[in-house]
Amino acid sequence: RASAKRPEAQTTKSMGNACASQRAIEDAARPLRGDESDEELRTLVCKKGSRAAAALLLSQEEVHLDKLPLREKGGRAVGLALRDPACRVETLTLRYCQLVDAHGFSEKLATFAAGLAANRTLKWLDLRNNAIDDYAGERLAEGLAANRTLEVLDVSHNNLGWNGGGSAYRALAKALPKTSVVELRIGANDTQGLALLLAGAAAAPQLKFVDAISAADGATKTNLVKCDVCHNIGHRARVAARRLASVRPDMAVSFTDAVHGAVHLNVPTADCCVCLETTTAAAETTEGGDAAADEVAADDDDDDDSHR
């Protein structure tokens, strides 16, 4: 009897899922009243995935959706709004928006990346703290490569380099020369593969500022000291950062050194979007940095062989 009822139960469940999907589609396409506040629009995007609400929000020049769990529907709505002809947004912050879920790559980031590729107004994009890993980072790099207006990209405090051997860094390095990005913030991510990005950044003539400062809690610095493998990976990134600053004296480069802490190389140019407050200690470190770079670089190959 139980087996005889099972197909009926499965059919009922399938019908329920179909109805839920239909309701979601209707919610996303439902027109607005016209007098919604920004807070109401944010709620509609987050909970209903309203494309109309997302389009109306992004018709403004500055939009902040921080700490809104966009989920699948909301992320898709924002991605579609980015490619809408009525989109006028220039500054978009999406911090703590769960663009990537706990299981890794999310379809909503793919839709968002496609919207970024088609967008022609966005200048400042803040994607901090969204668990963006290598796989999701590759999709983001694809969208970035087709964008011609973005000037500032902040993907710090994510999981780049975590599970793909630094494939996201490699993809970003290839994409940057095709973009208008002047300022790139990539700090507080995993350092595996970071050297690839720093090496490739030299080929982006418009890029003036790269911030690879590690997490403020010093966790990365501690790992660099205690773990030989992490020390080797971090060492290569630091050498690449110093080489980048040497090859591109017009570019300000910031990174975390296992000994000196935060290091700032080169003075920010007038075109840089962010002015660094260079302390006396940082300046002293910078003065000695170029001289030490050659010595560190000379030991790089030996250290690589010893840790393989």
C-alpha positions in Angstrom: 0.0 0.0 0.0 2.8 2.4 0.8 4.4 1.8 -2.5 1.1 2.3 -4.3 0.7 5.8 -2.6 4.3 6.9 -3.4 3.7 8.0 -7.0 0.7 10.1 -5.9 2.7 11.7 -3.1 5.5 12.5 -5.6 3.0 14.0 -8.0 1.5 16.2 -5.3 5.0 17.4 -4.4 5.9 18.2 -8.0 2.6 20.1 -8.4 3.4 22.1 -5.2 6.9 23.0 -6.5 5.4 24.0 -9.8 2.9 26.3 -8.1 5.7 27.8 -6.0 7.8 28.5 -9.0 4.8 30.1 -10.8 4.2 32.3 -7.8 7.8 33.4 -7.7 7.7 34.3 -11.4 4.5 36.3 -10.8 6.0 38.1 -7.8 9.1 39.0 -9.8 7.0 40.4 -12.7 4.4 42.1 -10.6 4.2 45.9 -11.4 4.7 48.5 -8.7 2.2 50.9 -7.2 4.5 53.8 -8.0 4.8 55.3 -4.5 7.1 52.8 -2.8 9.9 54.0 -0.6 13.5 52.9 -1.1 13.1 50.6 1.9 10.1 49.0 0.4 11.9 48.6 -2.9 14.8 46.8 -1.2 12.4 44.5 0.6 10.7 43.6 -2.7 14.0 42.9 -4.4 15.2 40.8 -1.5 12.1 38.8 -0.6 10.2 38.7 -3.9 13.0 39.1 -6.5 11.0 42.0 -8.0 12.6 43.0 -11.3 10.6 46.2 -11.4 11.8 47.2 -7.9 15.4 46.5 -8.8 15.2 48.5 -12.0 13.7 51.5 -10.1 16.4 51.3 -7.5 19.2 51.2 -10.0 17.7 54.1 -11.9 19.4 56.2 -9.1 23.1 57.2 -9.3 24.0 55.7 -5.8 22.5 52.5 -4.4 23.4 50.6 -1.2 22.0 47.1 -0.6 24.4 46.1 2.1 23.4 43.2 4.4 20.4 42.3 2.4 20.3 38.5 1.7 19.6 38.8 -2.0 19.3 35.0 -2.4 18.6 33.5 -5.8 15.7 35.8 -6.8 17.2 39.0 -5.6 20.6 38.4 -7.1 19.0 37.7 -10.5 16.8 40.8 -10.3 19.8 43.0 -9.6 21.7 41.4 -12.5 18.8 42.0 -14.9 18.5 45.6 -13.7 22.1 46.3 -14.5 21.5 45.6 -18.1 18.2 47.6 -18.2 18.4 50.6 -20.5 17.0 52.8 -17.7 19.9 51.9 -15.4 21.7 55.0 -14.2 23.6 53.6 -11.2 27.2 54.7 -10.8 27.9 53.5 -7.2 26.7 50.1 -6.1 27.5 48.5 -2.8 26.6 44.9 -2.1 28.4 44.0 1.1 27.2 40.9 3.0 24.6 40.1 0.4 25.2 36.4 0.1 26.0 36.5 -3.6 27.6 33.1 -3.1 25.9 30.6 -0.8 27.5 28.1 1.5 27.8 25.5 -1.2 30.0 27.7 -3.4 29.2 28.9 -6.9 25.7 30.5 -7.2 23.7 31.1 -10.3 22.8 34.6 -9.1 26.4 35.7 -9.4 26.5 34.4 -13.0 23.4 36.6 -13.7 25.0 39.5 -11.9 28.2 39.1 -13.9 26.3 39.1 -17.2 24.6 42.3 -16.1 28.0 43.8 -15.2 29.2 43.0 -18.7 26.2 44.8 -20.4 26.2 47.8 -18.0 27.4 51.2 -19.3 27.0 53.4 -16.2 28.6 51.7 -13.2 31.8 53.3 -11.9 32.2 52.0 -8.3 31.3 48.4 -7.2 31.7 47.1 -3.7 31.4 43.3 -3.3 33.1 42.8 0.1 32.1 39.8 2.3 30.2 37.7 -0.2 32.1 34.5 0.0 33.2 34.8 -3.6 35.5 31.9 -4.3 37.7 31.1 -7.4 34.8 29.6 -9.4 32.5 32.5 -8.8 35.4 34.9 -9.2 36.0 33.5 -12.7 32.5 34.4 -13.7 32.9 37.9 -12.2 36.1 38.4 -14.2 34.2 37.4 -17.4 31.7 40.2 -16.8 34.4 42.6 -15.8 36.3 42.0 -19.1 33.3 43.3 -21.1 32.6 46.3 -18.9 34.1 49.6 -20.0 33.0 52.1 -17.3 33.9 50.6 -13.9 36.7 52.4 -12.2 36.8 51.0 -8.7 36.3 47.3 -7.8 36.4 46.1 -4.2 36.4 42.3 -3.8 38.2 42.2 -0.5 37.2 39.9 2.4 36.1 37.1 0.1 37.4 33.6 -0.7 39.4 34.2 -3.8 42.2 31.7 -4.1 40.5 29.3 -1.8 39.4 26.4 -3.8 40.6 26.8 -7.4 44.3 27.2 -7.1 44.0 31.0 -7.7 42.1 30.6 -11.0 40.1 33.8 -10.2 43.3 35.8 -9.8 44.4 34.5 -13.2 41.1 35.4 -14.8 41.2 38.9 -13.2 44.8 39.4 -14.5 43.6 38.7 -18.0 40.5 40.9 -17.7 42.1 44.0 -16.2 43.9 45.4 -19.3 40.6 45.4 -21.1 38.8 47.5 -18.4 38.7 51.0 -17.1 39.5 49.9 -13.5 41.8 52.5 -11.8 41.5 51.1 -8.3 41.5 47.4 -7.3 41.0 46.2 -3.7 41.7 42.5 -3.2 42.9 42.3 0.4 41.8 39.7 3.0 41.5 36.9 0.5 43.5 33.7 0.3 47.0 34.4 -1.0 47.3 31.3 -3.3 47.6 32.6 -6.8 47.7 36.3 -5.8 51.2 36.6 -7.3 49.6 35.8 -10.7 47.3 38.8 -10.4 50.0 41.1 -9.2 52.3 40.1 -12.1 49.5 40.6 -14.6 48.4 44.0 -13.2 51.5 45.6 -14.8 49.8 45.1 -18.2 46.9 47.3 -17.2 48.1 50.9 -18.0 45.0 52.6 -16.5 45.4 50.8 -13.1 46.8 53.1 -10.5 46.1 51.5 -7.1 46.2 47.9 -5.9 45.4 47.1 -2.3 46.2 43.6 -1.2 46.3 44.3 2.6 45.4 41.2 4.6 42.7 41.0 7.3 43.0 43.4 10.1 43.1 40.6 12.7 46.5 39.6 11.5 45.4 36.0 10.8 47.2 35.9 7.5 50.4 37.3 9.0 50.3 34.6 11.7 49.8 31.9 9.1 52.7 33.2 7.1 55.0 32.8 10.1 53.8 29.4 11.3 53.0 27.5 8.2 55.8 26.8 5.7 53.4 26.3 2.8 51.5 29.5 3.5 54.8 31.3 4.0 56.0 30.2 0.6 52.8 31.4 -1.1 52.8 34.7 0.8 56.5 35.2 0.0 55.8 34.9 -3.8 53.0 37.4 -3.5 55.1 39.9 -1.6 57.9 39.6 -4.2 55.4 40.1 -7.0 54.0 43.2 -5.2 57.4 44.7 -4.9 58.2 43.9 -8.6 54.9 45.5 -9.6 55.7 48.7 -7.8 59.2 48.7 -9.3 57.9 48.2 -12.9 55.0 50.6 -12.4 56.2 53.6 -10.4 52.9 55.3 -11.3 51.0 52.7 -9.4 50.5 52.6 -5.6 50.7 49.1 -4.2 49.7 48.1 -0.7 50.2 44.6 0.8 50.9 42.8 4.1 54.5 41.8 4.9 55.1 39.0 7.4 57.7 41.1 9.1 56.7 44.7 8.7 52.9 44.4 8.5 51.2 46.9 6.1 53.5 48.1 3.4 52.7 51.0 1.0 54.9 51.3 -2.1 54.9 54.3 -4.4 53.1 57.6 -3.7 49.4 57.6 -4.9 49.0 59.7 -8.0 46.5 62.5 -8.4 44.3 60.3 -10.6 44.0 57.6 -7.8 40.5 57.4 -6.3 41.8 56.9 -2.8 44.5 58.9 -1.0 46.6 56.7 1.3 47.6 58.2 4.7 51.3 57.2 4.6 52.7 57.0 8.1 56.3 57.6 8.9 56.8 53.9 9.6 55.3 53.0 6.3 57.5 55.5 4.5 60.6 54.1 6.1 59.5 50.6 5.1 59.0 51.7 1.5 62.4 53.3 1.3 64.0 50.1 2.3 61.6 48.0 0.3 63.1 48.5 -3.1 66.6 47.8 -1.9 65.3 44.6 -0.2 63.2 43.6 -3.2 66.2 42.4 -5.2 67.5 40.4 -2.3 64.1 38.8 -1.7 63.6 38.1 -5.4 67.0 36.4 -5.5 65.9 34.0 -2.8 62.5 33.3 -4.3 63.5 30.5 -6.6 65.4 28.7 -3.8 62.5 29.0 -1.4 60.1 27.7 -4.1 62.3 24.6 -4.6 62.6 24.0 -0.9 58.8 24.0 -0.3 57.8 21.9 -3.3 
